[in-house]
Amino acid sequence: MHAMATLSDIDRLLLNSDDLEQSLESVLERICNVGHCRAVALALLDPHANEHARAFIVADGDTELPVRRIAVDAGVIDELRMHGEGLTVIHWDPERHSFLEPLASLGADFFRVWAVRNGEQKVVGVLSLGYKGVPVVQRELEPFGAECATRLGVALSNKTRDEELYRQAHYDALTSLPNRLLFRDRLAQELANAQAGRQRGALLYVDLDHFKKVNDSTGHASGDQLLQIVAQRLRASVKDGDTVARLAGDEFTVILRSIGTPEEARTIAARIIETLQQPVNIAGRDHLVCASIGVTMFPDDGTTIEELMRNADLAMYQAKESGRSREVFYSRTMEPGLADTPENALLRALRRREFVLHYQPQFDVRDGSLVGLEALVRWQPPREPLRFPGEFIPAAEESGLIVELGAWVMETACQQMATWRDQGCAPRRMALNVSVQQLRQPDFARFVRRTLERAQLPPELLELEITESVFADEDARESMRTLAEVGVRLSLDDFGTGYSSFGYLREHPVEVIKIDRSFIDGVDKSPTAATLASTMIAMAHTLGKVVVAEGVETAEQLEFLRSRNCDIAQGYYLSRPLPTADIVDLLQSRRGEDTGEIRVAG
């Protein structure tokens, strides 16, 4: 009865403790009391080096004993793994039974030992009871010791799971640095201390210069390796207590505590730049890492997280404008100049992930089934109206940022497609617009393949919409040919508005043509417009192309397209571009549909 009551008491201690290790001494005291032993020890194996463990020790009649680091023989662990009933050690071998040394040093010479297992039945610890001579209660000891080991295993499993969940939620998987969530929490704590007058601090926004070139030239695996090295160098450049976090991509932040003057922050920022510039050899090539750093002081420059992030961000972009690879402190004079520059605004929007995707459904004209989605990018600045492509795509193309923006669109759309496939409601195809600048990139086709592989999507699910301007660029044409060989479907967007002809459709691997909305408008009213659209559809079919009609806005236009055997239609009459949540509802509602009338989606 005493043993049963003690087990209940142990359960209460383990389950109600916020800190498991603080409750272990009380637990071991109770085990020692019921087991009538000289001493008891719990050795928790090091998860990264099972040959070592931390031993918690309690001895009958002795004062508190310190936690000790001990050696553990792997052979004994294997033996314990096979003997769920535990082991008896009569002749103590200092080498083989090194984990029993703390008990032997307290006078024990007879030992009972049980493995402590987690939920996956992996040995994570060893519970040992030490006696002076053979114990009288040996038979009764068996179930009690095993029950104690089981309870400790459950408690350790819960603790490990809680720690793992916390780590997944608060740390970056690639670099093991705090992520955005933990960074904001720590910055909030530092701001509270600063406002209470206890200290000043500084926030550094670190952005790597031209990092994309590393990914482009050596691949994403090499880029990931470089980011890990950068993380190590950043940690080594600051003191204990400071926080280095990875926000996303090649963006890092550093929270400097107890900074008395801006010069102290400047010294650390300069040291980071110098440290990062040391060559890094990856895949047999030396890479020079440069960084632009924006610095803002708190509480001098701001008293909220949003203020400080915005200020450090502005200073970082000023550092890039000033020639990169330098640190710049925030100044209120920076804001008007940066706000007036479209390129800087777009670059900030990319870094802050202010872009979102909407999806416009595409329907089979014959049976009304939903056959695909076209992903369309939108810009959502904070506290401002949604911006449409015509407001920012021209500036993105002129500045060259269209390449980075296009890469984000492709990665985001493919990941979303993968999610819908897991949910069992994915459309047959995802269409994306790509620019001639993207197609000119030497590794664009390789980037597309990697993106599909990461999302585990077959290439035939992806349709890339190009414009007629690609036919005039040899590099773009080469990318087209490579993508077609991979299995990606190519579609010619806005057909009929440029300088190309049907001859291009014979020469290049284009499977789909999209008739521009200007040719659809008026087909139900103008004989000329109807004749022109009918001719385009017929000639495209003669060449074996799938025909998509854009800009369908009336029932009459849709009926005309059906009568002319057009394949696919999209437009506001059928559905406007919808945000992700609304598209999910549409996909779920039409899951399993094969035929039927086209229904207006919204």
N, C-alpha and C positions, 0 to 999 in steps of 0.2 A: 504493500500500500504506500509505503514511503517512496519507493521508486516511481510508482505511477504518479503520485502527487508532484514529485520532482520533475518528471517529464512534462506535466502540465505547466509547471512553473517555468521550465525552460522554453516551452512554446510561447508563453506570454512575454518573456524577456526578448526572444528573437523577433516576434511579430510586431511588438510595440516600440521597438527601438528605431529611432531615426538614423543612428549611426551604429551599424552592426558591431564594429570592432570595440566600441565602448562597452557593449553589453557582454563581450566574450569573457571577461574576468568573472563576472557574476555567474555566468553559465558554467564555467569550468569549476568554480568553487562548489557548486551544487553537485556536479559530476564527481568531484573528489570526495565529497561528503558521503554520497550514497555508495560509491565504489569502495570506500574504506581503504583508499590507496595513499601511498606516500606523496605522490605528485601526479598531475595530469598535464598534458601538453596538446595543443592543437597547432599543427604545422600547415600553414597555407602556402601551397606551391606557387612559385613565381610563374605567371602564365607565359612569360617570354623565355624562361630558363628553368625548366622543371627540376634541374639538379640543385636548385636552391629554394629555400622557403623561409617564411617568417614564423617563428615559434612563439605562441602565447602560452605562458606557463603559470600554473598555480600549484603551490605545495602546502601540505597540511601543516598548519602551525607557523608557517613562514610569512614574512611581510611580502608586500607586492614585489614581484619579480619583473625585470624589464623584458620587452619583446626582443628576441634575438634572431639574427640571421644565421641559418644553419645549412649544412650540406645534406642532400638527400640522394641515396643511391637509386639509380633508375631501375635496377633489377628488383629491388624491394617493391617499388611502385607497381611493376608488372606482376609481381607475386600477389600483392594486395588486390589488384584488379581481378585476379582469377579466384580469390577466396572471399566471397561476400560475408562469410561467417567470422572473418578476422583471423589474425595470427597470434600465436604465443611465442615470445622470445625468452628463452631461459638463459642462453649463453650469449651475452652481449658482445658483439664484434664492433670495435670502434670505427672501422672503415665501412663495413656493410651496413651497420645500424647507426650511422652517424646522426640520424635524426633523433635518436634516443639519448644522445649525450647530455642534454639538459636534465633529463630525469635521472640518468646514472650519476651525474655530479651531485644530485641531492640525496644519494644513498640508495636508490632503487636498483634491484638486480633481477627482478622478474617483471615482464612487461606483457600487456595485452594491447593489440594494435588493430584498428579498423580503418578502412578507406572511407573517406568522405567524398561522395559523388554528387555531381550537379545533375540537372534535369536530363542531360544527354548521356548520363552514366559515365561521364569522364571523371577520373580521379583528380580532385582539386585540392585535397588536403588529407592529413593523417591525424586521427585521434589516438593518443597513446596514454595508457594508465600504467604507472610504475609502482611496484611493490617492493618492500623489504622482505624477501622470502616469498614462498608460495602462499597466495591468499587462501583463506579458509572458505570464502564465499565464491569460489571460482565458477561453479555451475550456475548460480544465480546471476553471475556477472555477464554471461553471454548475451542474453536478450537486451539487457539495459545498455551496454556499451554500443551494440548495433543500433538500437533505437536513437541514442544520442547522436551517433554519426549520421543517421538518416536525417534527423532534424537540422543538424548543422548544414548538411548538403542542400536541403530545401532553402534555408535562409541565405546561403551563399549564392544559390541560383537566382533567387529574387534580387539580391544585391547586384550580381553581375548583369542581369537583364536590365535593371534600372539604370546602371552605369552605362550600358551599351546604348540604350534608348536616348539617354541624355546626350551622350557623345554624338550620336547620329543627328540629333536635333540641333546641336550647338557647335559642331566642329566640321570643317571642310574635309571631305573624304580624301582629296588628293594630297593636300599639304599638311593636314592635321592641325592647321591653325584655327582659331576661333572663326566662325562664320559671321554673316551679317547680323543674325539674331543675337548671338553672344556679344558681338562688338557693340551693338546698340545698348545692351544691358550694362556693359562695363562703362561705356561713355556716360550713360545716365548717372551711374554711381559717382564718377569723377566730377560731373557737372554739379551734383548735389554737394560734394565736398568743397568745390570751388565757390559755390554760392554761399556756403556757410562760412567762408573766409578761412578755411583750413589750408588751402593750397591753390596754386595756379597750375595750368597744364597747357599742353599743345596737342593739336591733332594734325597728323601728316597724311596727306592723300598721295599715294605712290602709284604712278601709272607707268608701265614699261613702254619704252619707245620702240616702235616698229616691231613689236613682238610677233605680229602676224607673219612677218617674213620668215621667222623660224619655222612656224607651222607649214608655210607654203613650201619652203625649201627642203625640210627634213621630215615633215610629217607631224601629226598630232602627238604621237608617243614621245618624240623628242621634245616637243613643246611642253608636255606634261612634266618630263624630267627636268627641264629648265625651270619650270615654276617651282618644283620642289627644292631645287638648289637656291632659288631666290628666297623662298620662305626661310630656309636655314640661315642664309646670310642676313636677312632682316632681323631674325631673332638674336643673332650674335651681335648685332649692332646696337642693341638697346639693353638697358639694365633689367634685372628681375623686378617684377611688379608692373612694368610697362606691357602694353598689349599690342601684339601684331596680329592683324586679322586679314583674311582674304574675302573680299566682297564678291567678286565674280571675275572670270577670265584672268586678265593680267592686272587687275586692280587690287591694291592692298591699302590698308590703313594702319597707322601706328598711333596709339595713345600714349603720350609722354606724361608721366605723373611728376608732380613737384618740380615744375620748371620755373625757375625764378625770373629769367629774362628771355627775351626773344633770341639773344645771342646763343644761349644754351641750346635752344631748339635748332638754330641754324647750324651749330656745330654737329649735332647728331644727324641732321638731314644731309650735310656735306659728307659725313662719314658713311652714310648709307649709299650715297651716289658713288663714292670712291670704292666701297666694298663690292658693289654690284658690278663695277666696270672691270673687275678682274676676269680674265678670259675663262670661259666654261667650255670644256671639251665634251661634245656629245656626238656620238656616231662618227668619231674620227675627225670632227671638224671643230675648230675653235669659234666660239660665239662671244661677242662683246655685248654685254647687257647694259643698256643705259636706261635711266629713269628720270621722269619729270615729277617733281614733288611740289604740291601746294601745302602751305603751312598756315594754320590759323590758331590764335591763342584764345584760351578761355580762362576766365569769363570775359576777357577784354573785348573779343570780337563777337561774342554771342553767348546766349544762356540756354539755348535749346539744341537738341540733336540736329534738327532740320537746318537751323541757322549755320551751325558749324560745318555740316556736310556741304551745304551750298557754298559757304565761303572757301573751304578747302578745295572744292571742285573748281571754283572760279580761279583760284590761285594756281591750281595745277594746269589749267588750260592756258593761263598766261605764261607759265613756264614753257609750255610747248610752243606758244607763239613767239617766245623770245629766243628760240633756238634749241630747246630741249636739253636734257641731261643737266638740269640745274634745279635749285629750289627757289621758290618765290613765295613771299609772305602775302597774305590777303590784305587788300586795301579797298576801301569803299569806292575809290576812283575806278576800279576795274569794271564795275557792273555795266555802265552805259555802253562802253566800247564793245564788250563781248556780246551784249544783247543785240547789237546792230549787225552782227556778222552771221549770215545764214549758215556758213560752214561750221562755226563754233556751236551754234544752236543745235545743229544736227548731230555733231560729234557728242555733245553733252547728252542729247536724247538717246543716242546709242549706248553710252556708258550707263545711263540711268534706267535703261530698259523701259523707255516710254512708248515703244511701239507695240501694237497689238495686231492680231490677224482677225479679219472677218472672212467669211466663206460664202460664196455665191453658188447655190445649187445649179447643176446642169441636168436636164431631163431628156430622156429618149422621146423624140417626137412621135414615134409610132405607138408605143404602149404606155407612155407616161411614167416609166420607172425612173428613179433617181440614179443616174449613172456616174456622177462625179461631182467634185467641188472645185471651184477656183479660189485659191487663197489670195486675198487682197490685203495689203498692208495699210494700216492706219496709224496716225501719230496722235497720242493722247498726252499732251503736256499737262502737268499738274494744275488743277483749278482753271483750265482753259477748255474751250470747245474742241471736239474731235476734229482733226485735220485730215483731209483726203489727199490722195497721191499727187494730184495736180498742184498742190500747194508746196510740196517739198521734194518730189522726185526729180524735177529739173535741177534744183540746187544740188541734190545728191549726185546726179550724173556729172554735173560740171565740176564738182569738187573731188570726184573719185570715190566718195563715200558709198556710192551705190554698190560697190563690191562687198564692203563689210555689211551693209544693210541687207543685200541679197543673200549673203551667207546666213545671217540670222533668220531670215524668212524661211529658207530651205530647212535649216535644222529644226526650227520651231514647228513648221508644218509637218515634217516627217515624224517628229516625236508625237505630235497630236494624232496623226494617222495611226501610229503604232498603238496608242492608247485606245483608239476606237476599235482597232482590230481585236485587242484584248477584251473589249466589252462586247464584241460580236455585232457591231453595228457600223462597221467601216463602209464607206462608199467604194465603188469599183476603182476609182482613180482620183488622184489629187493633182490639180494643175497649178503651176507656178509660173509667174513671169520672170524671165531672166534677161538681163541687158547684154548688149554687145561687149561692154567692158568686162562683165563677168566671164563671158565666153572667151575673151582674149587671154585670160589668165592661163599660164602654162599648165597649171595643175587642176584646172576647174573640173575636168572629167574625173580625176582621182578624188577630188573633194566630194563630188556627188556620190561616187561609189562608197566612200567611207561613211558618209552621212546615212545612206541606205543601210549599210551593214550595221552601224550602231543602232539604228531603229529596227533592225531585222525585217526590213521590207524588201520584197522582190522588186526589181527595177521596173517591171511593166506597170506597177501601180503609180508611177510618177510620170507626169506629162509636163514638159517644159515648153512654155510659150515664148517664141522668139518673134522678132519683127524683121521686116524685109531688109533692114540695114545690115544684118549679119552676112548677107550674101556678098557684100563688097569687101569683107575682111577675111583674109586667108586664115589667120589664127582662129577666128571664130568658126569658120567653116570646118577646120580640123577638129575643133572641140565637138561640133555637131556630129561629125562622122564617128568619133570615138564613143560619144554617148549613145548613138544609135546602135553601135556594135554591142554595147553593154546591155541594151534592152530597154533603155528609157525612150518613151514616146515623145516625138517632137511635133509641135503644133505651130503653125504660122498665124500669128495674131494680126488683127486689123488688115486682113487681106483686101487688096484693091485700093488702098489709100496711098501706096508708095509707088516706086518706079519699077517694081518687079513684074514678071509676067508668069503665065502658066508654064513657061519653059523652065523656070527655076524649080518647079515642083517635080520635073523629071530628073533634074540633075542632083538634087539634094534629098537626104533621107527624111523628108517631112511626111508624116502620116495623116495629119489633120490640118485643115484650114479653117480659120474662124472668119466668117464674113463680117466686116465691120458694120456697126449699127447704122451708119449713114446709108448703107444699101438696103437695110431692112425697113427703115423709116419710109413710109409711103407706098409700100408694095400693095397695100389693100385699097389704094386710091389712085395711084398713077400707073397706067399701062407701061410706061417707059421703065419705071422703077421695077415693076413686076417682071418685065422681060429681062432686064439686066440681072436681077437676082436669080431668076430661073436658069439663065445661061451659065452663071457662075457655078450653081449647084450641079448642073448637068455635066459641065466640063470637069469639075473636080471629081465627080463620080467616075467619069470616063478614065481618069488617071488613077483610080483606085483609092481616092482619099476620103476620109471621114469629114463631113461638113458640119460645122457648128455655127449657128446663127446667134449673134450677140444683139442685145438691146431690144428684145421682144417686149413690147409694152401694151399690146392689145390682143384680144381674142382673135380678131380678124387676121392679124399678122401671123399668129400661131397656126391658124387654119390654112393660110396660104402656104406656110412652110411644110405642113403635113401633106398638102396636095402636091407639092413639088418634091416629095421624098427626102427632105432635109433630115439629117440624122439626129442632131442634138440641138437643143435650144436653151438659152438662158436670158434673163432679163427681168425687169421690175414687175412685169405682169405675172411671172411665175414665182419669183422670190427676189427680194432685195438681198444684198450681202448681209449675213447675220453673224453676230458674235458667237463665240464657242458654245455658250450655254444654250442658246436657241437652236443652234445646229444640232446639238445632241438630242434635243427633243424631236426635231424633224427626223433625224436618222433612226431614233428609236421607234417613232410612229410608223415609219415606212419599212422597217425591218421585215424581210421575208416577202415583200411585194414583188411580183413579177410583171403584172399587167394592170391596166386600168387607165382611167382618164387622168390627165395631168391636173393636179389640184394646186390652187394658188397657195403658196406657203406663207406669204406675208410681205 
